Amino acid sequence: MVKSVEADGKAVSWFRTDDYFYYSQGIAAGMKAMLIAIREDFSDVLIKMQAMEATDQAIIWTTRATEIHPLIVLDGSGGSIFANHRANLAAPIAHARFYVEVMIKAVTAGRTG
């Protein structure tokens, strides 16, 4: 999502920046929907395996990722006055991914233990 070079070796174009941003935001929305369904359908298992808190945190972070709505998607560098919206979106997605991994480990450990 925050790659700076395309597969052909060229820098990511400003015209492609918003494509990557909205694609990633769509993935976050899909993750959120699945996590909410998992929370509803498997709440008894998540509570038993002590994975409910991690699930809730993953839902919170995917929600935050879907709530970023820049007027124009910018791709500024570290020292720039322009925002880097893809990097700003990467943070909540990374947090959500971490909590999904915690949830998976808790359920897996509970199943084998």
C-alpha positions as CSV (number, residue, x, y, z in Angstrom):
1,M,0.0,0.0,0.0
2,V,2.8,2.4,0.7
3,K,5.1,1.2,-2.0
4,S,7.0,3.9,-3.9
5,V,8.0,1.9,-7.0
6,E,5.8,0.0,-9.4
7,A,6.7,-3.5,-10.7
8,D,8.3,-2.0,-13.8
9,G,10.7,0.1,-11.6
10,K,9.0,3.4,-12.1
11,A,7.9,5.6,-9.2
12,V,4.2,5.4,-8.2
13,S,2.4,8.0,-10.2
14,W,0.2,10.6,-8.5
15,F,-2.6,9.3,-10.6
16,R,-2.2,5.8,-9.1
17,T,-1.9,7.0,-5.5
18,D,-5.6,7.3,-5.1
19,D,-6.2,3.9,-6.7
20,Y,-4.0,2.3,-4.0
21,F,-5.6,4.4,-1.3
22,Y,-9.2,3.5,-2.1
23,Y,-8.4,-0.1,-2.9
24,S,-6.8,-0.5,0.6
25,Q,-9.8,1.3,2.2
26,G,-12.1,-1.2,0.5
27,I,-10.1,-4.0,1.9
28,A,-10.4,-2.5,5.3
29,A,-14.2,-2.2,4.9
30,G,-14.4,-5.9,3.8
31,M,-12.2,-6.9,6.8
32,K,-14.5,-4.9,9.1
33,A,-17.6,-6.6,7.8
34,M,-16.1,-10.0,8.2
35,L,-14.8,-9.3,11.7
36,I,-18.3,-8.1,12.8
37,A,-19.8,-11.3,11.4
38,I,-17.2,-13.4,13.2
39,R,-17.8,-11.5,16.4
40,E,-21.6,-12.2,16.1
41,D,-21.5,-15.8,14.9
42,F,-18.6,-17.0,17.1
43,S,-18.9,-14.8,20.2
44,D,-19.1,-17.8,22.6
45,V,-15.9,-19.2,21.1
46,L,-14.1,-15.9,21.2
47,I,-15.1,-15.3,24.8
48,K,-14.0,-18.9,25.8
49,M,-10.7,-18.5,24.0
50,Q,-10.1,-15.0,25.3
51,A,-10.1,-13.5,21.8
52,M,-13.0,-11.1,22.1
53,E,-10.9,-8.1,23.1
54,A,-8.5,-8.6,20.1
55,T,-11.6,-9.0,17.8
56,D,-13.1,-5.7,19.1
57,Q,-9.7,-3.9,18.7
58,A,-9.5,-5.2,15.1
59,I,-13.0,-3.9,14.4
60,I,-12.1,-0.5,15.9
61,W,-8.9,-0.2,13.8
62,T,-10.6,-1.2,10.5
63,T,-13.4,1.3,11.3
64,R,-10.7,4.0,11.7
65,A,-9.2,3.0,8.3
66,T,-12.6,3.4,6.7
67,E,-13.2,6.9,8.2
68,I,-10.2,8.6,6.5
69,H,-11.8,10.8,3.8
70,P,-9.3,13.3,2.3
71,L,-10.6,15.7,-0.3
72,I,-7.6,14.9,-2.5
73,V,-5.4,11.9,-1.9
74,L,-1.9,13.1,-1.6
75,D,1.4,11.3,-1.5
76,G,3.8,13.6,0.2
77,S,7.2,12.6,1.4
78,G,8.5,12.7,5.0
79,G,9.7,16.3,4.8
80,S,6.9,17.6,2.7
81,I,4.1,20.0,3.6
82,F,1.7,17.6,1.8
83,A,0.1,14.7,3.7
84,N,0.9,11.1,2.7
85,H,-2.6,9.6,2.9
86,R,-1.5,6.1,2.0
87,A,0.9,6.1,4.9
88,N,-1.9,7.5,7.1
89,L,-4.1,4.7,6.1
90,A,-1.4,2.1,6.6
91,A,-1.3,2.7,10.3
92,P,-4.8,1.6,11.3
93,I,-4.7,-1.3,8.8
94,A,-1.4,-2.5,10.4
95,H,-3.0,-2.2,13.9
96,A,-6.0,-4.2,12.7
97,R,-3.8,-6.8,11.2
98,F,-1.9,-7.2,14.4
99,Y,-5.1,-7.7,16.4
100,V,-6.3,-10.3,13.9
101,E,-3.1,-12.2,14.4
102,V,-3.6,-12.0,18.2
103,M,-7.1,-13.3,17.7
104,I,-5.9,-16.2,15.6
105,K,-3.2,-17.1,18.0
106,A,-5.6,-17.0,21.0
107,V,-8.1,-19.2,19.2
108,T,-5.4,-21.6,17.9
109,A,-3.8,-21.9,21.3
110,G,-7.1,-22.5,23.0
111,R,-8.0,-25.2,20.5
112,T,-4.7,-27.1,20.9
113,G,-4.4,-26.5,24.7
